[in-house]
């Protein structure tokens, strides 16, 4: 049975290898559509600082130097979605990464009367991706991404989005590290592409296009999905 939806909000996942631009596109969707980005890392840090029962479990695991379990992450997502629902919908960031995690997320959403509407795949060329990531630098304040060759930090050294002046380069933003991360992605996470294709949720876009063009392609996918959702609601009303 399809869960009832009170609004036309969409819940989505952005899929693609490291460096494909998922974070950039997520920020666009937050700004343009009022969506909420549920970042696993952000939720873990907030939970630890909150002192809540789940937060104490997170702190204990992290203090031991262990990896946080899928069960804890699911509990964090449940806690976040059990309150006021984001009006623009949710972008799941960093979860799921594996097939068992995808099954766990689907079960949680079903429990909450929600569902995943779209899995947007940012398709990229690996070698072009290595070139893209190797020159990447990020604004430490807002996360806006620049590139030594294709999009240098503006003259004056200020971010065009927030005006910040502190820019950071990730230690693993180099060719060797990226190839290692790509191997892990194709081994662990890329099976999700087939998983969501089989469920009829996968929508591919060209992740190698210019940032604005990718954003437009993602927007088109979401608009089409929103239209289909509205038609579905009319049919079941």
N, CA, C and O of each residue as an XYZ file, in Angstrom:
948
protein
N       0.853     -1.202      0.000
C       0.000      0.000      0.000
C       0.880      1.239      0.000
O       1.831      1.319      0.777
N       0.582      2.191     -0.844
C       1.378      3.420     -0.931
C       1.026      4.357      0.207
O      -0.155      4.638      0.410
N       2.012      4.858      0.968
C       1.726      5.762      2.074
C       1.063      7.036      1.587
O       1.381      7.535      0.507
N       0.142      7.563      2.383
C      -0.509      8.827      2.038
C       0.493      9.951      2.186
O       1.362      9.910      3.056
N       0.371     10.951      1.338
C       1.265     12.104      1.389
C       0.433     13.352      1.552
O      -0.469     13.612      0.756
N       0.732     14.137      2.593
C      -0.061     15.328      2.869
C       0.327     16.478      1.955
O      -0.488     17.364      1.698
N       1.562     16.476      1.458
C       2.025     17.571      0.620
C       2.713     16.981     -0.590
O       2.800     15.762     -0.741
N       3.202     17.863     -1.456
C       3.926     17.413     -2.638
C       5.429     17.387     -2.374
O       6.220     17.369     -3.317
N       5.833     17.386     -1.092
C       7.260     17.291     -0.759
C       7.823     15.999     -1.310
O       7.136     14.980     -1.369
N       9.083     16.052     -1.715
C       9.759     14.879     -2.252
C      10.911     14.486     -1.346
O      11.641     15.342     -0.846
N      11.068     13.193     -1.138
C      12.194     12.658     -0.393
C      13.120     11.963     -1.380
O      12.691     11.071     -2.111
N      14.393     12.366     -1.406
C      15.272     11.920     -2.473
C      16.635     11.485     -1.945
O      17.037     11.821     -0.831
N      17.324     10.728     -2.782
C      18.732     10.393     -2.572
C      19.503     10.868     -3.796
O      19.040     10.712     -4.926
N      20.665     11.440     -3.572
C      21.586     11.760     -4.655
C      22.669     10.693     -4.681
O      23.392     10.516     -3.700
N      22.786      9.980     -5.796
C      23.767      8.918     -5.947
C      24.888      9.358     -6.883
O      24.668     10.145     -7.804
N      26.064      8.854     -6.645
C      27.201      9.151     -7.512
C      28.479      8.973     -6.740
O      28.473      9.045     -5.511
N      29.577      8.741     -7.427
C      30.858      8.519     -6.749
C      31.363      9.779     -6.067
O      30.841     10.864     -6.321
N      32.370      9.658     -5.206
C      32.944     10.845     -4.561
C      33.454     11.829     -5.609
O      34.130     11.453     -6.567
N      33.111     13.109     -5.398
C      33.527     14.138     -6.343
C      32.526     14.399     -7.444
O      32.754     15.270     -8.284
N      31.406     13.660     -7.467
C      30.419     13.828     -8.534
C      29.622     15.120     -8.408
O      28.966     15.538     -9.363
N      29.671     15.750     -7.251
C      28.950     17.005     -7.064
C      27.679     16.871     -6.252
O      26.818     17.748     -6.313
N      27.539     15.799     -5.495
C      26.314     15.587     -4.720
C      26.115     16.703     -3.688
O      25.006     17.213     -3.524
N      27.196     17.077     -2.994
C      27.069     18.117     -1.983
C      26.663     19.452     -2.575
O      25.834     20.163     -2.006
N      27.249     19.798     -3.725
C      26.898     21.061     -4.392
C      25.436     21.076     -4.783
O      24.739     22.066     -4.557
N      24.963     19.978     -5.373
C      23.566     19.929     -5.800
C      22.610     19.902     -4.605
O      21.518     20.468     -4.667
N      23.019     19.246     -3.523
C      22.178     19.239     -2.328
C      22.005     20.651     -1.789
O      20.902     21.036     -1.401
N      23.087     21.424     -1.763
C      22.982     22.800     -1.270
C      22.062     23.626     -2.152
O      21.312     24.464     -1.653
N      22.112     23.398     -3.464
C      21.200     24.108     -4.369
C      19.743     23.792     -4.028
O      18.897     24.686     -3.991
N      19.463     22.525     -3.783
C      18.088     22.116     -3.484
C      17.620     22.681     -2.147
O      16.451     23.037     -1.997
N      18.517     22.762     -1.188
C      18.173     23.375      0.096
C      17.813     24.843     -0.106
O      16.823     25.329      0.440
N      18.627     25.545     -0.897
C      18.405     26.980     -1.110
C      17.181     27.243     -1.983
O      16.391     28.140     -1.690
N      17.022     26.462     -3.057
C      15.992     26.762     -4.048
C      14.631     26.173     -3.712
O      13.606     26.725     -4.113
N      14.601     25.052     -2.977
C      13.331     24.348     -2.772
C      12.974     24.154     -1.302
O      11.955     23.540     -0.987
N      13.790     24.662     -0.418
C      13.478     24.522      1.002
C      13.562     23.101      1.502
O      12.931     22.753      2.499
N      14.346     22.263      0.811
C      14.526     20.892      1.263
C      15.485     20.851      2.445
O      16.229     21.803      2.682
N      15.466     19.760      3.177
C      16.356     19.584      4.316
C      17.360     18.491      3.978
O      16.983     17.392      3.569
N      18.642     18.801      4.152
C      19.705     17.849      3.875
C      20.019     17.087      5.153
O      20.564     17.646      6.104
N      19.673     15.810      5.166
C      19.972     14.977      6.322
C      21.338     14.330      6.117
O      21.452     13.254      5.530
N      22.347     14.997      6.602
C      23.716     14.514      6.485
C      24.036     13.615      7.667
O      23.873     14.013      8.821
N      24.491     12.406      7.379
C      24.827     11.469      8.452
C      25.840     12.084      9.411
O      25.669     12.011     10.628
N      26.894     12.690      8.868
C      27.920     13.284      9.714
C      27.370     14.388     10.598
O      27.673     14.441     11.791
N      26.557     15.279     10.017
C      25.973     16.376     10.800
C      25.064     15.843     11.899
O      25.085     16.342     13.024
N      24.258     14.817     11.571
C      23.347     14.259     12.570
C      24.105     13.611     13.722
O      23.700     13.728     14.879
N      25.201     12.931     13.408
C      25.994     12.296     14.462
C      26.609     13.339     15.388
O      26.600     13.179     16.608
N      27.145     14.413     14.797
C      27.751     15.461     15.621
C      26.699     16.149     16.490
O      26.945     16.421     17.665
N      25.526     16.430     15.912
C      24.460     17.088     16.675
C      23.938     16.178     17.786
O      23.663     16.634     18.896
N      23.805     14.886     17.475
C      23.314     13.948     18.481
C      24.275     13.857     19.652
O      23.867     13.851     20.813
N      25.555     13.788     19.329
C      26.563     13.691     20.397
C      26.487     14.900     21.314
O      26.612     14.769     22.531
N      26.283     16.080     20.731
C      26.241     17.305     21.533
C      24.929     17.461     22.301
O      24.870     18.208     23.278
N      23.884     16.767     21.869
C      22.548     16.967     22.445
C      22.377     16.328     23.815
O      21.605     16.820     24.637
N      23.094     15.232     24.066
C      22.919     14.533     25.328
C      21.667     13.682     25.387
O      21.329     13.170     26.454
N      20.962     13.513     24.269
C      19.771     12.670     24.213
C      20.184     11.206     24.376
O      21.369     10.887     24.285
N      19.212     10.307     24.617
C      19.573      8.881     24.735
C      20.332      8.367     23.516
O      21.327      7.655     23.654
N      19.861      8.728     22.318
C      20.570      8.306     21.113
C      21.936      8.975     21.058
O      22.920      8.355     20.654
N      21.997     10.242     21.465
C      23.255     10.969     21.461
C      24.288     10.344     22.385
O      25.476     10.312     22.063
N      23.839      9.845     23.536
C      24.770      9.194     24.458
C      25.308      7.898     23.854
O      26.477      7.560     24.042
N      24.455      7.174     23.130
C      24.924      5.960     22.444
C      25.967      6.317     21.390
O      26.978      5.630     21.240
N      25.705      7.405     20.659
C      26.661      7.850     19.647
C      27.996      8.199     20.300
O      29.050      7.792     19.812
N      27.957      8.951     21.399
C      29.182      9.372     22.075
C      29.983      8.162     22.558
O      31.208      8.130     22.435
N      29.285      7.172     23.106
C      29.985      5.987     23.611
C      30.710      5.257     22.485
O      31.858      4.839     22.636
N      30.017      5.112     21.352
C      30.622      4.409     20.216
C      31.813      5.189     19.673
O      32.874      4.616     19.427
N      31.635      6.501     19.486
C      32.699      7.312     18.917
C      33.890      7.407     19.870
O      35.038      7.423     19.426
N      33.623      7.469     21.169
C      34.715      7.552     22.139
C      35.545      6.274     22.153
O      36.733      6.302     22.477
N      34.915      5.150     21.801
C      35.662      3.895     21.713
C      36.446      3.797     20.408
O      37.277      2.905     20.239
N      36.174      4.725     19.484
C      36.827      4.691     18.190
C      36.188      3.714     17.226
O      36.783      3.354     16.210
N      34.964      3.279     17.545
C      34.255      2.334     16.686
C      33.398      3.070     15.676
O      33.131      4.262     15.822
N      32.965      2.344     14.641
C      32.044      2.894     13.659
C      30.623      2.852     14.212
O      30.224      1.881     14.855
N      29.871      3.912     13.953
C      28.471      3.952     14.387
C      27.680      2.939     13.563
O      27.832      2.868     12.344
N      26.850      2.170     14.224
C      26.113      1.108     13.542
C      24.973      1.669     12.694
O      24.516      2.793     12.900
N      24.528      0.860     11.738
C      23.369      1.239     10.922
C      22.154      1.482     11.801
O      21.360      2.384     11.534
N      22.005      0.684     12.843
C      20.852      0.825     13.739
C      20.813      2.211     14.374
O      19.750      2.823     14.477
N      21.973      2.703     14.800
C      22.018      4.029     15.420
C      21.675      5.105     14.400
O      20.937      6.039     14.714
N      22.201      4.988     13.181
C      21.895      5.985     12.160
C      20.401      5.981     11.850
O      19.798      7.043     11.702
N      19.801      4.801     11.751
C      18.361      4.719     11.514
C      17.589      5.381     12.654
O      16.595      6.068     12.417
N      18.046      5.176     13.895
C      17.385      5.821     15.035
C      17.495      7.338     14.950
O      16.554      8.048     15.304
N      18.635      7.840     14.482
C      18.793      9.289     14.325
C      17.830      9.827     13.267
O      17.203     10.868     13.462
N      17.719      9.112     12.146
C      16.806      9.544     11.090
C      15.365      9.487     11.589
O      14.569     10.383     11.309
N      15.032      8.417     12.338
C      13.675      8.305     12.902
C      13.382      9.497     13.810
O      12.311     10.099     13.738
N      14.341      9.826     14.658
C      14.175     10.946     15.589
C      13.951     12.249     14.830
O      13.104     13.059     15.208
N      14.723     12.447     13.748
C      14.603     13.696     12.978
C      13.279     13.782     12.237
O      12.693     14.862     12.155
N      12.791     12.665     11.694
C      11.577     12.686     10.881
C      10.303     12.498     11.696
O       9.201     12.642     11.168
N      10.448     12.176     12.978
C       9.267     11.966     13.805
C       8.689     13.281     14.321
O       7.560     13.318     14.809
N       9.458     14.350     14.213
C       8.956     15.656     14.630
C       8.270     16.357     13.479
O       7.551     15.732     12.700
N       8.493     17.662     13.372
C       7.920     18.421     12.263
C       8.567     17.972     10.964
O       9.793     17.942     10.850
N       7.740     17.624      9.986
C       8.258     17.141      8.706
C       8.728     18.318      7.847
O       8.018     19.318      7.736
N       9.894     18.218      7.248
C      10.372     19.295      6.366
C       9.393     19.532      5.219
O       9.039     18.596      4.501
N       8.954     20.783      5.044
C       7.940     21.078      4.038
C       8.385     20.825      2.617
O       7.577     20.462      1.763
N       9.687     21.017      2.354
C      10.169     20.832      0.987
C      10.644     19.428      0.699
O      11.005     19.115     -0.436
N      10.650     18.570      1.718
C      11.152     17.216      1.543
C      12.572     17.066      2.058
O      13.164     18.015      2.571
N      13.112     15.857      1.914
C      14.386     15.501      2.527
C      15.358     14.986      1.470
O      14.983     14.260      0.549
N      16.622     15.385      1.633
C      17.719     14.822      0.838
C      18.541     13.953      1.776
O      19.126     14.465      2.730
N      18.598     12.659      1.527
C      19.416     11.778      2.350
C      20.858     11.837      1.850
O      21.142     11.540      0.690
N      21.758     12.227      2.749
C      23.148     12.483      2.395
C      24.058     11.558      3.211
O      24.143     11.681      4.432
N      24.734     10.635      2.526
C      25.644      9.739      3.210
C      24.999      8.473      3.726
O      25.666      7.641      4.341
N      23.727      8.319      3.488
C      22.993      7.124      3.897
C      21.759      7.019      3.011
O      21.019      7.993      2.876
N      21.519      5.861      2.405
C      22.251      4.606      2.520
C      23.490      4.563      1.616
O      23.581      5.265      0.609
N      24.437      3.708      2.021
C      25.621      3.441      1.213
C      25.686      1.980      0.773
O      26.462      1.630     -0.117
N      24.883      1.140      1.387
C      24.900     -0.289      1.073
C      23.465     -0.788      0.892
O      22.512     -0.102      1.262
N      23.320     -1.972      0.327
C      21.989     -2.544      0.131
C      21.262     -2.797      1.457
O      20.077     -2.477      1.551
N      21.915     -3.356      2.487
C      21.205     -3.502      3.765
C      20.738     -2.167      4.332
O      19.660     -2.088      4.923
N      21.540     -1.113      4.158
C      21.119      0.205      4.634
C      19.911      0.707      3.850
O      19.014      1.329      4.420
N      19.884      0.441      2.550
C      18.742      0.855      1.726
C      17.472      0.153      2.186
O      16.410      0.773      2.255
N      17.571     -1.137      2.499
C      16.411     -1.874      3.011
C      15.955     -1.300      4.349
O      14.756     -1.164      4.595
N      16.919     -0.962      5.219
C      16.580     -0.419      6.530
C      15.903      0.936      6.401
O      14.956      1.225      7.132
N      16.382      1.781      5.470
C      15.772      3.087      5.266
C      14.351      2.939      4.725
O      13.443      3.647      5.161
N      14.158      2.025      3.782
C      12.821      1.808      3.231
C      11.851      1.370      4.322
O      10.711      1.832      4.364
N      12.304      0.474      5.212
C      11.444      0.012      6.299
C      11.101      1.155      7.251
O       9.966      1.254      7.719
N      12.074      2.014      7.537
C      11.826      3.147      8.431
C      10.817      4.106      7.811
O       9.880      4.537      8.483
N      10.999      4.442      6.544
C      10.080      5.375      5.901
C       8.667      4.798      5.873
O       7.693      5.520      6.085
N       8.559      3.507      5.614
C       7.240      2.861      5.621
C       6.614      2.962      7.014
O       5.420      3.230      7.148
N       7.426      2.747      8.041
C       6.952      2.857      9.426
C       6.406      4.249      9.725
O       5.433      4.393     10.465
N       7.033      5.272      9.151
C       6.639      6.661      9.404
C       5.582      7.165      8.429
O       5.202      8.335      8.481
N       5.100      6.293      7.535
C       4.107      6.718      6.554
C       4.687      7.577      5.456
O       3.990      8.399      4.861
N       5.987      7.380      5.183
C       6.682      8.140      4.145
C       7.234      7.169      3.114
O       7.062      5.956      3.235
N       7.891      7.704      2.110
C       8.554      6.865      1.124
C       9.642      7.669      0.431
O       9.658      8.899      0.484
N      10.542      6.959     -0.212
C      11.530      7.594     -1.064
C      10.914      7.784     -2.440
O      10.336      6.851     -2.998
N      11.034      8.992     -2.989
C      10.377      9.296     -4.257
C      11.310      9.196     -5.453
O      10.898      8.732     -6.516
N      12.558      9.622     -5.301
C      13.482      9.666     -6.430
C      14.898      9.367     -5.955
O      15.314      9.818     -4.888
N      15.631      8.608     -6.754
C      17.067      8.440     -6.557
C      17.746      9.023     -7.793
O      17.725      8.417     -8.865
N      18.345     10.196     -7.641
C      18.984     10.887     -8.755
C      20.439     10.436     -8.841
O      21.213     10.609     -7.899
N      20.799      9.855     -9.985
C      22.174      9.397    -10.185
C      22.954     10.433    -10.991
O      22.580     10.751    -12.120
N      24.023     10.953    -10.422
C      24.914     11.862    -11.131
C      25.959     11.014    -11.845
O      26.888     10.510    -11.215
N      25.808     10.855    -13.159
C      26.707     10.001    -13.930
C      27.943     10.789    -14.349
O      27.840     11.900    -14.869
N      29.097     10.206    -14.117
C      30.356     10.905    -14.374
C      31.346      9.967    -15.044
O      31.176      8.748    -15.031
N      32.391     10.559    -15.633
C      33.512      9.821    -16.198
C      34.627      9.789    -15.155
O      35.017     10.833    -14.632
N      35.136      8.606    -14.854
C      36.089      8.472    -13.753
C      37.340      9.322    -13.939
O      37.761     10.008    -13.007
N      37.942      9.288    -15.129
C      39.186     10.033    -15.329
C      38.953     11.535    -15.281
O      39.769     12.283    -14.744
N      37.825     11.971    -15.850
C      37.495     13.397    -15.754
C      37.242     13.782    -14.303
O      37.539     14.898    -13.878
N      36.690     12.841    -13.556
C      36.424     13.085    -12.143
C      37.725     13.248    -11.365
O      37.819     14.106    -10.488
N      38.718     12.439    -11.677
C      40.019     12.556    -11.021
C      40.595     13.949    -11.248
O      41.132     14.561    -10.325
N      40.482     14.448    -12.477
C      40.980     15.796    -12.787
C      40.193     16.853    -12.028
O      40.757     17.827    -11.529
N      38.876     16.646    -11.946
C      38.024     17.618    -11.262
C      38.362     17.700     -9.784
O      38.488     18.793     -9.231
N      38.510     16.553     -9.146
C      38.701     16.521     -7.702
C      40.117     16.927     -7.306
O      40.319     17.519     -6.246
N      41.095     16.612     -8.149
C      42.485     16.886     -7.791
C      42.763     18.369     -7.590
O      43.705     18.722     -6.880
N      41.973     19.241     -8.191
C      42.195     20.669     -8.024
C      41.153     21.351     -7.167
O      41.034     22.576     -7.188
N      40.386     20.562     -6.402
C      39.241     21.116     -5.684
C      39.644     21.794     -4.382
O      40.497     21.298     -3.647
N      39.024     22.924     -4.111
C      39.198     23.637     -2.849
C      37.818     24.129     -2.417
O      36.997     24.502     -3.255
N      37.566     24.128     -1.106
C      36.228     24.385     -0.589
C      36.237     25.527      0.411
O      37.159     25.654      1.216
N      35.199     26.362      0.355
C      35.032     27.416      1.359
C      34.727     26.752      2.701
O      33.777     25.977      2.809
N      35.521     27.051      3.710
C      35.351     26.423      5.015
C      34.068     26.867      5.701
O      33.558     26.161      6.571
N      33.536     28.034      5.318
C      32.349     28.567      5.987
C      31.055     27.982      5.439
O      30.175     27.606      6.213
N      30.924     27.899      4.106
C      29.631     27.488      3.536
C      29.708     26.238      2.676
O      28.673     25.696      2.287
N      30.913     25.768      2.372
C      31.040     24.553      1.577
C      31.038     24.755      0.081
O      31.075     23.773     -0.660
N      30.997     25.994     -0.400
C      31.024     26.240     -1.837
C      32.341     25.710     -2.409
O      33.404     25.871     -1.810
N      32.248     25.075     -3.580
C      33.407     24.380     -4.151
C      34.020     25.197     -5.286
O      33.308     25.722     -6.141
N      35.347     25.297     -5.283
C      36.107     25.961     -6.340
C      37.118     24.967     -6.902
O      37.297     23.874     -6.364
N      37.777     25.359     -7.993
C      38.751     24.468     -8.617
C      39.900     25.304     -9.153
O      39.689     26.372     -9.729
N      41.114     24.814     -8.959
C      42.299     25.582     -9.349
C      42.249     26.010    -10.802
O      42.655     27.123    -11.135
N      41.755     25.134    -11.675
C      41.795     25.404    -13.115
C      40.465     25.909    -13.666
O      40.433     26.892    -14.407
N      39.375     25.248    -13.311
C      38.094     25.562    -13.944
C      37.277     26.613    -13.213
O      36.435     27.273    -13.822
N      37.511     26.780    -11.913
C      36.764     27.787    -11.150
C      37.612     28.258     -9.976
O      37.366     27.874     -8.832
N      38.602     29.083    -10.257
C      39.508     29.529     -9.192
C      38.783     30.367     -8.141
O      37.737     30.959     -8.407
N      39.358     30.403     -6.953
C      38.862     31.316     -5.924
C      38.936     32.733     -6.480
O      39.968     33.107     -7.038
N      37.873     33.542     -6.349
C      37.851     34.875     -6.942
C      39.000     35.756     -6.477
O      39.549     35.566     -5.391
N      39.353     36.720     -7.316
C      40.344     37.721     -6.927
C      39.878     38.389     -5.633
O      38.703     38.720     -5.480
N      40.798     38.575     -4.728
C      40.430     39.123     -3.424
C      40.250     38.038     -2.387
O      40.195     38.315     -1.189
N      40.157     36.779     -2.856
C      40.099     35.656     -1.930
C      38.847     35.562     -1.100
O      38.886     35.103      0.042
N      37.707     36.004     -1.674
C      36.440     35.918     -0.938
C      35.458     35.001     -1.671
O      35.325     35.058     -2.894
N      34.781     34.165     -0.904
C      33.780     33.266     -1.467
C      32.627     34.076     -2.054
O      32.152     35.023     -1.428
N      32.178     33.711     -3.246
C      31.095     34.449     -3.895
C      29.761     34.208     -3.212
O      28.822     34.973     -3.433
N      29.644     33.182     -2.395
C      28.374     32.871     -1.737
C      28.261     33.547     -0.381
O      27.265     34.210     -0.093
N      29.301     33.378      0.467
C      29.186     33.885      1.844
C      30.210     34.959      2.193
O      30.138     35.560      3.265
N      31.169     35.204      1.290
C      32.198     36.202      1.584
C      33.321     35.692      2.454
O      34.194     36.461      2.857
N      33.311     34.397      2.752
C      34.347     33.820      3.597
C      35.715     33.894      2.944
O      35.828     33.975      1.721
N      36.743     33.866      3.761
C      38.111     33.984      3.255
C      38.973     32.769      3.598
O      40.164     32.742      3.285
N      38.377     31.773      4.236
C      39.129     30.573      4.616
C      38.758     29.429      3.670
O      37.608     28.993      3.631
N      39.728     28.956      2.919
C      39.492     27.883      1.956
C      40.355     26.678      2.319
O      41.513     26.824      2.709
N      39.778     25.493      2.186
C      40.476     24.279      2.606
C      40.523     23.286      1.452
O      39.639     23.251      0.597
N      41.569     22.492      1.454
C      41.726     21.420      0.468
C      41.801     20.103      1.240
O      42.677     19.920      2.086
N      40.879     19.192      0.943
C      40.882     17.916      1.635
C      42.160     17.140      1.353
O      42.676     17.145      0.236
N      42.660     16.470      2.393
C      43.902     15.720      2.246
C      43.776     14.601      1.223
O      44.763     14.203      0.605
N      42.532     14.084      1.044
C      42.347     12.978      0.100
C      41.867     13.444     -1.267
O      41.474     12.619     -2.092
N      41.892     14.748     -1.523
C      41.532     15.257     -2.854
C      42.763     15.218     -3.755
O      43.293     16.254     -4.156
N      43.200     14.007     -4.061
C      44.295     13.807     -5.002
C      44.005     12.536     -5.777
O      43.128     11.758     -5.400
N      44.738     12.323     -6.859
C      44.411     11.239     -7.780
C      44.444      9.870     -7.110
O      43.526      9.072     -7.296
N      45.489      9.588     -6.332
C      45.611      8.266     -5.721
C      44.493      8.001     -4.717
O      43.891      6.927     -4.714
N      44.222      8.985     -3.871
C      43.172      8.812     -2.870
C      41.812      8.663     -3.523
O      40.991      7.856     -3.085
N      41.569      9.448     -4.583
C      40.269      9.368     -5.233
C      40.059      7.994     -5.865
O      38.964      7.436     -5.796
N      41.099      7.454     -6.476
C      40.936      6.125     -7.088
C      40.629      5.074     -6.024
O      39.869      4.139     -6.279
N      41.206      5.217     -4.846
C      40.889      4.303     -3.747
C      39.438      4.466     -3.320
O      38.742      3.479     -3.080
N      38.978      5.720     -3.226
C      37.583      5.974     -2.843
C      36.623      5.504     -3.920
O      35.534      5.023     -3.609
N      37.014      5.638     -5.195
C      36.164      5.150     -6.277
C      36.009      3.639     -6.202
O      34.921      3.107     -6.426
N      37.109      2.945     -5.882
C      37.032      1.490     -5.762
C      36.038      1.103     -4.662
O      35.231      0.191     -4.840
N      36.104      1.806     -3.520
C      35.183      1.509     -2.421
C      33.744      1.807     -2.829
O      32.825      1.069     -2.473
N      33.554      2.899     -3.581
C      32.197      3.245     -4.036
C      31.637      2.157     -4.942
O      30.511      1.701     -4.741
N      32.411      1.739     -5.935
C      31.897      0.750     -6.878
C      31.667     -0.600     -6.203
O      30.806     -1.370     -6.628
N      32.427     -0.885     -5.164
C      32.265     -2.156     -4.458
C      31.051     -2.136     -3.532
O      30.303     -3.112     -3.476
N      30.848     -1.032     -2.803
C      29.842     -0.996     -1.751
C      28.555     -0.274     -2.146
O      27.458     -0.733     -1.829
N      28.695      0.863     -2.843
C      27.548      1.749     -3.026
C      26.913      1.651     -4.403
O      25.699      1.816     -4.523
N      27.694      1.387     -5.448
C      27.109      1.373     -6.789
C      25.997      0.336     -6.968
O      25.145      0.533     -7.835
N      25.955     -0.776     -6.186
C      24.802     -1.671     -6.315
C      23.458     -0.988     -6.053
O      22.414     -1.484     -6.476
N      23.487      0.155     -5.352
C      22.238      0.881     -5.118
C      21.628      1.385     -6.419
O      20.414      1.577     -6.498
N      22.455      1.603     -7.442
C      21.929      2.059     -8.725
C      20.973      1.016     -9.295
O      19.869      1.351     -9.725
N      21.394     -0.249     -9.299
C      20.511     -1.308     -9.754
C      19.316     -1.494     -8.841
O      18.214     -1.783     -9.308
N      19.525     -1.330     -7.549
C      18.458     -1.481     -6.550
C      17.322     -0.491     -6.822
O      16.149     -0.864     -6.854
N      17.696      0.782     -7.016
C      16.654      1.793     -7.222
C      16.105      1.767     -8.648
O      14.963      2.162     -8.880
N      16.911      1.306     -9.597
C      16.396      1.106    -10.947
C      15.281      0.058    -10.927
O      14.240      0.238    -11.558
N      15.508     -1.030    -10.204
C      14.504     -2.089    -10.130
C      13.222     -1.602     -9.468
O      12.146     -2.127     -9.755
N      13.314     -0.622     -8.601
C      12.143     -0.073     -7.933
C      11.485      1.052     -8.742
O      10.471      1.611     -8.325
N      12.069      1.375     -9.894
C      11.499      2.423    -10.731
C      11.752      3.828    -10.230
O      11.055      4.760    -10.630
N      12.741      4.000     -9.359
C      12.999      5.308     -8.751
C      14.224      6.011     -9.319
O      14.425      7.197     -9.057
N      15.047      5.305    -10.092
C      16.319      5.875    -10.545
C      16.106      6.838    -11.701
O      15.407      6.532    -12.668
N      16.732      8.025    -11.580
C      16.686      9.026    -12.643
C      18.117      9.534    -12.868
O      18.638     10.270    -12.030
N      18.758      9.161    -13.974
C      20.136      9.591    -14.221
C      20.206     10.988    -14.829
O      19.341     11.373    -15.615
N      21.237     11.742    -14.462
C      21.539     13.025    -15.094
C      23.030     13.066    -15.373
O      23.805     12.328    -14.766
N      23.429     13.937    -16.298
C      24.842     14.083    -16.667
C      25.561     14.899    -15.607
O      25.427     16.121    -15.557
N      26.333     14.215    -14.750
C      27.040     14.905    -13.692
C      28.291     15.627    -14.146
O      28.901     16.355    -13.363
N      28.697     15.433    -15.435
C      29.889     16.104    -15.937
C      29.579     17.459    -16.560
O      30.495     18.181    -16.955
N      28.309     17.809    -16.652
C      27.932     19.107    -17.206
C      28.308     20.223    -16.225
O      28.714     19.959    -15.094
N      28.164     21.467    -16.678
C      28.408     22.607    -15.798
C      27.456     22.541    -14.605
O      26.363     21.983    -14.705
N      27.878     23.114    -13.480
C      27.105     23.018    -12.241
C      25.666     23.494    -12.439
O      24.727     22.843    -11.981
N      25.492     24.634    -13.123
C      24.144     25.160    -13.337
C      23.309     24.228    -14.215
O      22.104     24.085    -14.006
N      23.950     23.601    -15.191
C      23.226     22.672    -16.068
C      22.808     21.415    -15.310
O      21.712     20.895    -15.513
N      23.690     20.933    -14.435
C      23.329     19.778    -13.613
C      22.163     20.146    -12.696
O      21.227     19.365    -12.530
N      22.224     21.332    -12.107
C      21.140     21.773    -11.223
C      19.817     21.836    -11.971
O      18.778     21.464    -11.425
N      19.845     22.307    -13.226
C      18.622     22.380    -14.023
C      18.101     20.989    -14.336
O      16.893     20.754    -14.302
N      19.012     20.060    -14.642
C      18.592     18.690    -14.945
C      17.973     18.039    -13.710
O      16.963     17.344    -13.818
N      18.567     18.258    -12.546
C      18.012     17.716    -11.308
C      16.640     18.334    -11.041
O      15.707     17.633    -10.648
N      16.518     19.642    -11.252
C      15.231     20.313    -11.042
C      14.158     19.741    -11.951
O      13.015     19.562    -11.530
N      14.518     19.454    -13.197
C      13.560     18.874    -14.130
C      13.084     17.506    -13.647
O      11.895     17.194    -13.704
N      14.027     16.697    -13.172
C      13.672     15.375    -12.639
C      12.698     15.513    -11.480
O      11.706     14.787    -11.414
N      12.969     16.435    -10.568
C      12.104     16.591     -9.403
C      10.739     17.145     -9.787
O       9.723     16.743     -9.220
N      10.710     18.070    -10.751
C       9.422     18.614    -11.199
C       8.569     17.520    -11.843
O       7.362     17.445    -11.612
N       9.203     16.680    -12.647
C       8.468     15.586    -13.279
C       7.945     14.610    -12.225
O       6.823     14.113    -12.327
N       8.758     14.348    -11.230
C       8.334     13.437    -10.164
C       7.203     14.040     -9.342
O       6.280     13.336     -8.933
N       7.277     15.348     -9.102
C       6.221     16.022     -8.353
C       4.900     15.963     -9.127
O       3.837     15.749     -8.545
N       4.983     16.155    -10.442
C       3.782     16.079    -11.270
C       3.178     14.676    -11.236
O       1.962     14.515    -11.136
N       4.037     13.669    -11.320
C       3.562     12.283    -11.262
C       2.944     11.976     -9.905
O       1.944     11.263     -9.825
N       3.532     12.511     -8.837
C       2.996     12.295     -7.503
C       1.613     12.925     -7.368
O       0.709     12.324     -6.789
N       1.447     14.147     -7.905
C       0.151     14.808     -7.839
C      -0.909     14.007     -8.599
O      -2.046     13.883     -8.144
N      -0.529     13.466     -9.756
C      -1.472     12.650    -10.530
C      -1.848     11.384     -9.766
O      -3.000     10.951     -9.792
N      -0.871     10.799     -9.090
C      -1.130      9.592     -8.300
C      -2.103      9.884     -7.176
O      -2.997      9.087     -6.892
N      -1.926     11.042     -6.530
C      -2.832     11.390     -5.432
C      -4.250     11.588     -5.937
O      -5.210     11.198     -5.273
N      -4.386     12.192     -7.111
C      -5.721     12.393     -7.680
C      -6.398     11.055     -7.977
O      -7.600     10.894     -7.762
N      -5.613     10.100     -8.471
C      -6.169      8.804     -8.829
C      -6.621      8.022     -7.600
O      -7.583      7.255     -7.659
N      -5.915      8.224     -6.483
C      -6.235      7.447     -5.282
C      -7.168      8.182     -4.346
O      -7.582      7.628     -3.327
N      -7.513      9.446     -4.676
C      -8.387     10.235     -3.802
C      -9.819      9.683     -3.810
O     -10.692     10.223     -3.131
